[in-house]
């Protein structure tokens, strides 16, 4: 891509935006966890229908995948193909 003067256009630094998207996605997972009542789903009150998960494991798993939200947002920002997403 070229700028109006014919020079290569500088891509904006999308890292802060990708970080904000990752933060919002992580926050959404935690908000969903903390919502109660919701029959069958994990909450701080009970594990719902899950025998293999509780609020602590869901919270840890949300934290574990948070860095990948940054990568996913960055791939989307550069119009990565679906296979990469």
C-alpha distances in whole Angstrom, upper triangle without the diagonal:
4,7,10,11,9,9,6,6,9,9,13,16,17,20,22,21,22,25,26,25,27,30,30,31,33,35,35,37,39,40,41,43,45,46,49,51,49,51,50,47,47,48,50,53,53,51,52,52,50,52,50,48,49,47,47,45,43,42,41,39,37,37,36,33,32,29,28,27,24,23,23,21,18,18,18,15,13,14,17,19,22,24,22,23
4,7,8,5,5,4,5,9,10,14,17,19,22,24,23,24,27,28,28,30,32,33,33,36,37,38,40,42,43,44,46,48,48,52,54,52,54,53,50,50,51,52,56,56,54,55,55,53,56,53,51,52,50,50,48,46,45,44,42,40,39,39,36,34,32,31,30,27,26,26,24,21,21,21,18,16,18,20,23,26,28,26,27
4,5,5,5,6,5,8,11,13,16,18,22,23,22,24,27,27,28,30,32,32,33,36,37,38,40,42,42,44,46,47,48,52,53,52,54,54,51,51,51,52,56,56,55,55,56,54,57,54,52,52,50,50,49,46,45,45,43,40,40,40,37,35,33,32,31,28,27,27,25,22,23,23,19,18,20,22,25,28,30,28,28
4,5,7,9,9,12,14,16,20,22,25,26,25,27,30,30,30,33,35,35,36,39,40,40,43,45,45,46,49,50,50,54,56,54,57,57,54,54,54,55,58,59,58,58,59,57,60,57,55,55,53,53,52,49,48,48,46,44,43,43,40,38,36,35,34,31,31,31,28,26,26,26,22,21,23,26,28,31,33,32,32
4,6,9,9,12,15,18,21,23,26,28,27,29,32,32,33,35,37,37,39,41,42,43,45,47,47,49,51,52,53,57,59,57,60,59,56,56,56,58,61,61,60,61,61,60,62,59,57,58,55,55,54,52,50,50,48,46,45,45,42,40,38,37,36,33,32,33,30,28,28,28,25,23,25,28,30,34,35,33,34
4,7,8,12,15,17,21,23,26,28,27,29,31,32,33,35,37,37,38,41,42,43,45,47,47,49,51,52,53,57,59,57,59,59,56,55,56,57,61,61,59,60,60,59,61,58,56,57,55,54,53,51,49,49,47,45,44,44,41,39,37,36,35,32,31,31,29,26,27,27,23,22,23,26,28,31,33,31,32
4,6,9,12,15,18,21,23,25,25,26,29,30,31,33,35,35,36,39,40,41,43,45,46,47,49,50,51,55,57,55,58,57,54,54,54,55,59,59,57,58,59,57,59,56,54,55,53,52,51,49,47,47,45,43,42,41,39,37,34,34,33,30,29,29,27,24,25,25,22,20,22,24,27,30,32,30,30
4,6,9,12,15,18,20,22,22,23,26,27,28,29,32,32,33,35,37,38,40,42,43,44,46,47,48,52,54,52,55,54,51,50,51,52,55,56,54,55,55,53,55,53,51,51,49,49,47,45,44,43,41,39,38,38,35,33,31,30,29,26,25,26,24,21,21,22,19,16,19,21,23,27,28,26,27
4,6,9,12,15,18,19,19,20,23,24,24,27,29,29,30,33,34,35,37,39,39,41,43,44,45,49,51,49,52,51,48,48,48,49,53,53,51,52,53,51,53,50,48,49,47,46,45,43,41,41,39,37,36,36,33,31,29,28,27,24,23,24,21,18,19,19,16,15,17,19,22,25,27,25,25
4,6,9,12,14,16,17,18,20,21,22,24,26,27,28,30,31,32,34,36,37,38,40,42,43,47,49,47,50,49,46,45,45,47,50,51,49,50,51,49,51,48,46,46,44,43,42,40,38,38,37,34,33,33,30,28,26,25,24,21,21,22,19,16,18,18,15,14,17,19,22,25,27,24,24
4,6,8,11,13,13,14,17,18,18,20,22,23,24,26,28,29,31,33,34,35,37,38,39,43,45,44,46,45,42,42,42,43,46,47,45,46,47,45,47,44,42,43,41,40,39,37,35,35,33,30,30,29,27,25,22,22,21,18,17,18,15,13,14,14,11,10,13,15,19,22,23,21,20
4,6,9,10,10,12,14,15,16,18,20,21,22,24,25,26,28,30,31,32,34,36,37,41,43,41,44,44,40,40,40,40,44,45,43,44,45,43,46,43,41,41,38,38,37,35,33,33,31,29,28,28,25,23,21,21,19,16,16,17,14,12,14,14,11,11,14,17,20,23,24,21,21
4,6,7,8,10,11,13,14,16,17,19,20,22,23,25,26,28,29,31,32,33,35,39,41,40,42,42,38,37,37,38,42,42,41,42,43,41,43,40,38,38,36,35,34,32,30,29,28,26,24,25,23,20,18,18,17,13,14,16,13,10,13,14,11,12,15,17,20,22,24,20,20
4,6,5,6,9,10,11,12,14,15,17,18,20,21,23,24,25,27,29,30,31,35,37,36,39,38,35,34,34,35,38,39,38,39,40,38,40,37,35,35,32,32,31,29,27,27,25,23,22,22,20,17,15,15,13,10,11,12,9,7,11,11,8,10,13,14,18,20,21,18,17
4,5,5,6,9,10,10,12,14,15,16,18,20,21,23,24,26,27,28,30,34,36,35,38,37,33,32,32,33,36,37,36,37,38,36,38,35,32,33,30,29,28,26,24,24,23,20,19,19,17,14,12,13,12,8,10,12,9,7,11,12,10,12,15,16,19,20,22,18,17
4,5,5,6,9,10,10,12,14,15,16,18,20,21,22,24,26,27,28,32,35,34,37,36,32,31,31,31,35,36,35,36,38,36,38,35,32,32,29,28,28,26,24,24,23,20,19,20,18,15,13,15,13,9,12,14,11,10,14,14,12,15,17,19,22,23,24,21,19
4,5,5,6,9,10,11,12,14,15,16,19,20,21,23,24,25,27,30,33,32,35,34,31,30,29,30,34,35,34,35,36,34,37,34,31,31,29,28,28,25,23,24,23,19,19,20,18,14,14,14,11,9,11,12,8,9,12,12,10,13,15,17,20,20,22,19,17
4,5,5,6,9,10,11,12,14,15,17,19,20,21,23,24,26,29,32,30,33,32,29,28,28,29,32,33,31,33,34,32,34,31,29,29,26,26,25,23,21,21,20,17,16,17,14,11,10,10,8,5,8,8,5,6,9,9,8,11,13,14,17,18,19,16,14
4,5,5,6,9,10,11,12,14,16,17,18,20,21,22,24,28,30,29,32,31,28,26,26,27,30,31,30,31,33,31,33,30,27,27,24,24,23,21,19,19,18,15,14,15,13,10,9,10,8,6,9,10,8,9,13,13,12,15,17,18,21,21,22,19,16
4,5,5,6,9,10,10,12,14,15,16,18,20,21,22,26,28,27,30,30,27,25,25,26,29,30,29,30,32,30,33,30,27,27,24,24,24,21,19,19,19,15,15,17,15,11,11,13,10,8,12,12,9,11,14,14,13,16,18,19,22,22,24,21,18
4,5,5,6,9,10,10,13,14,15,17,19,20,21,25,27,26,28,28,24,24,24,25,28,29,28,28,30,28,31,29,26,25,23,23,22,20,18,19,17,14,14,16,13,10,11,11,7,7,10,9,7,10,12,11,11,15,16,17,19,19,20,18,15
4,5,5,6,8,10,11,12,14,15,17,18,20,24,26,25,27,26,23,22,22,23,26,27,25,27,28,26,28,26,23,23,20,20,19,17,15,15,14,11,11,12,9,6,7,8,5,5,9,9,7,10,12,12,13,16,17,17,20,19,20,17,14
4,6,5,6,9,10,11,12,14,15,16,18,22,24,24,27,26,22,21,20,21,24,25,25,26,28,26,28,26,23,22,19,19,19,16,14,15,14,11,10,13,11,8,9,11,8,8,12,12,11,13,16,16,16,19,21,21,23,22,24,21,18
4,5,5,6,9,10,10,12,14,15,16,20,22,21,24,24,21,20,19,20,24,25,24,25,26,25,28,26,23,22,19,20,19,16,15,16,15,12,12,15,13,10,12,13,9,10,14,13,11,14,17,16,16,19,20,21,23,22,24,21,18
4,5,5,6,9,10,11,13,14,15,19,21,20,22,22,18,18,18,19,22,23,22,22,24,22,25,23,20,20,17,18,17,14,13,14,13,9,11,12,10,8,11,10,7,10,12,11,10,14,15,14,16,19,19,19,21,19,21,19,16
4,5,5,6,9,10,11,13,14,18,20,19,22,21,17,16,16,17,20,21,20,21,22,21,23,21,18,17,14,15,14,11,9,11,10,6,7,10,8,6,9,10,8,10,13,13,13,16,17,17,18,21,22,22,24,22,23,21,18
4,5,5,6,9,10,10,12,16,18,18,21,21,17,16,15,15,19,20,19,21,23,21,24,22,19,17,14,15,16,12,10,13,13,9,10,13,12,10,13,14,12,13,17,16,15,18,20,20,20,24,24,25,26,25,26,24,21
4,5,5,6,9,10,11,14,16,15,18,18,15,14,14,15,18,19,18,19,21,20,23,21,18,17,14,16,16,12,11,14,13,10,12,14,13,11,15,15,12,15,17,16,15,19,20,19,20,24,24,24,25,23,25,23,20
4,5,5,6,9,10,13,16,14,17,16,12,11,11,13,16,16,15,16,18,16,19,18,14,14,11,13,12,9,8,11,10,7,9,12,11,10,14,14,12,15,17,16,16,20,21,20,22,25,25,24,25,23,24,23,19
4,5,5,6,9,12,15,14,17,17,13,11,10,10,14,15,14,16,18,17,19,18,14,13,9,11,12,8,7,10,10,7,9,13,12,11,15,16,14,17,20,19,19,22,24,23,24,28,28,28,29,27,28,26,23
4,5,5,6,10,13,12,16,16,13,12,10,11,14,15,15,16,19,18,21,20,17,15,12,14,15,11,10,14,14,11,13,16,16,14,18,19,16,19,22,20,20,24,25,24,25,29,29,29,30,28,29,28,24
4,5,5,9,11,9,12,13,9,9,8,10,13,13,13,13,15,15,18,18,14,13,11,13,14,10,10,14,13,11,14,16,16,15,19,19,17,20,22,21,21,24,25,24,26,29,29,28,29,27,28,27,24
4,6,8,10,10,12,12,8,6,5,7,10,10,10,11,14,13,16,15,11,10,7,10,11,8,8,11,12,10,13,15,15,15,19,19,18,21,23,22,22,26,27,26,28,31,31,30,31,29,29,28,25
4,6,9,10,13,14,10,9,6,6,9,11,12,13,16,15,18,18,14,12,8,11,13,11,10,14,14,13,15,18,18,17,21,22,20,23,26,25,25,28,29,28,30,33,33,33,34,32,33,32,28
4,6,7,11,12,10,9,7,8,10,11,12,12,15,16,19,19,16,14,11,14,16,13,13,17,17,15,18,21,20,20,23,24,22,25,27,26,26,29,30,29,31,34,34,34,34,32,33,32,29
3,5,9,11,9,9,6,8,8,9,11,11,14,15,18,19,16,14,12,15,17,15,15,19,19,18,21,23,23,23,27,27,25,28,31,29,29,33,34,32,34,37,37,37,37,35,36,35,32
4,6,9,9,10,8,10,9,10,11,10,13,15,18,19,17,15,13,17,19,16,17,21,21,20,23,25,25,25,29,29,27,30,33,31,31,35,35,34,36,39,38,38,39,36,37,37,33
4,6,6,8,8,11,10,10,10,8,11,13,16,17,15,14,13,17,18,15,17,20,20,19,22,24,23,24,27,27,25,29,31,29,29,33,33,32,34,37,36,36,36,33,34,34,30
4,6,9,10,13,11,10,10,6,8,11,14,16,15,14,14,18,18,16,18,22,21,20,24,25,25,26,29,29,27,31,33,30,31,35,35,34,36,39,38,37,37,34,34,35,32
4,7,9,13,12,9,8,4,5,7,11,13,12,12,13,16,16,14,17,20,18,19,22,23,23,24,28,27,26,30,31,29,30,34,34,32,35,38,37,36,35,32,32,33,30
4,6,10,10,8,7,5,6,7,11,12,10,9,10,13,13,11,13,16,15,15,18,20,19,21,24,24,23,26,28,26,27,30,31,30,32,35,34,33,33,30,30,30,27
4,7,8,6,4,5,8,7,10,10,7,6,6,10,10,8,10,13,13,13,16,17,18,19,22,22,22,25,27,25,27,30,30,30,32,35,34,33,33,30,31,30,27
4,5,5,6,7,11,10,13,13,10,7,6,9,11,9,10,13,14,14,16,18,19,19,23,23,22,26,28,26,27,31,31,31,33,36,35,35,35,32,33,32,29
4,6,8,10,13,13,14,15,11,8,5,8,11,10,10,13,15,14,16,19,20,20,24,25,24,27,29,28,29,32,33,33,35,38,38,37,38,35,36,35,31
4,7,9,12,13,14,15,12,9,8,11,14,13,14,17,18,18,20,22,23,24,27,28,27,30,32,31,32,35,36,36,38,41,41,40,41,38,38,37,34
4,6,9,9,10,12,10,7,8,11,12,12,14,16,17,18,20,22,23,24,27,28,27,30,32,31,32,35,36,36,38,41,40,39,39,36,37,36,33
4,6,5,7,8,6,5,7,10,10,10,12,15,15,16,18,19,20,22,25,25,25,28,30,29,30,33,34,33,36,39,38,37,37,34,34,33,31
4,6,8,10,9,8,10,13,13,12,15,17,17,18,21,22,22,24,27,27,26,30,31,30,31,34,34,34,36,39,38,37,37,33,34,34,31
4,6,9,9,10,13,15,14,14,17,19,18,19,22,22,23,25,28,27,27,30,31,30,31,35,34,34,37,39,38,37,36,33,33,33,30
4,6,6,7,10,13,11,11,14,16,14,16,19,19,20,22,25,24,25,28,29,28,30,33,32,32,35,37,36,35,34,31,31,31,28
4,6,8,12,13,11,12,16,16,16,18,20,20,21,24,27,26,27,30,31,30,32,35,35,35,38,40,39,37,36,33,32,33,30
4,7,11,11,9,10,13,13,12,15,17,17,18,21,23,23,24,27,28,27,29,32,32,32,35,37,36,34,34,31,30,30,28
4,7,8,6,7,10,10,10,12,15,15,16,18,21,21,22,25,26,25,27,30,30,30,33,35,35,33,33,30,30,29,27
4,5,5,6,9,10,11,12,14,15,17,18,22,22,22,25,27,26,28,31,31,31,34,36,36,35,35,32,32,31,29
4,6,5,6,9,10,11,12,14,16,17,20,21,21,23,25,25,26,29,30,30,32,35,35,34,34,32,32,31,28
4,5,5,6,9,10,11,12,15,16,19,20,20,23,25,25,26,29,30,30,32,34,35,34,34,32,32,30,28
4,5,5,6,9,10,10,12,14,17,18,18,21,23,23,24,27,28,28,31,33,33,31,32,29,29,28,25
4,5,5,6,9,10,11,12,16,16,16,19,21,20,22,25,25,26,28,30,30,29,29,27,27,26,23
4,6,5,6,9,10,11,14,15,15,18,20,20,21,24,25,25,27,30,30,29,30,28,28,26,24
4,5,5,6,9,10,13,14,15,17,19,19,21,23,24,25,27,29,30,28,29,27,27,25,23
4,5,5,6,9,11,12,13,15,17,17,19,21,22,22,25,27,27,25,26,24,23,22,20
4,5,5,6,10,10,10,13,15,15,16,19,20,20,22,25,25,24,25,23,23,21,18
4,6,5,8,10,10,12,14,15,16,18,20,21,22,25,26,24,26,24,24,22,20
4,6,7,8,10,12,13,14,16,18,19,20,22,24,25,23,24,23,22,20,18
4,6,5,7,10,10,11,13,15,16,17,19,21,21,20,21,19,19,16,14
4,5,5,7,9,10,11,13,15,16,17,19,20,19,21,20,20,17,15
4,5,5,7,9,10,11,13,15,16,18,19,18,20,19,19,16,14
4,5,5,6,9,10,10,12,14,16,16,15,16,15,15,12,10
4,5,5,6,9,10,10,12,14,15,14,16,15,16,13,10
4,5,5,6,9,10,11,13,14,14,16,16,17,14,12
4,5,5,6,9,10,11,12,11,13,14,14,10,9
4,5,5,6,9,10,11,9,11,11,12,9,6
4,5,5,6,9,10,10,13,13,14,12,9
4,5,5,7,9,9,12,13,14,11,10
4,5,5,6,5,8,9,11,7,6
4,5,5,6,8,9,11,9,7
4,5,8,11,12,15,12,11
4,6,9,12,13,11,11
4,6,9,11,10,9
4,6,8,6,7
4,5,6,7
4,5,5
4,6
4
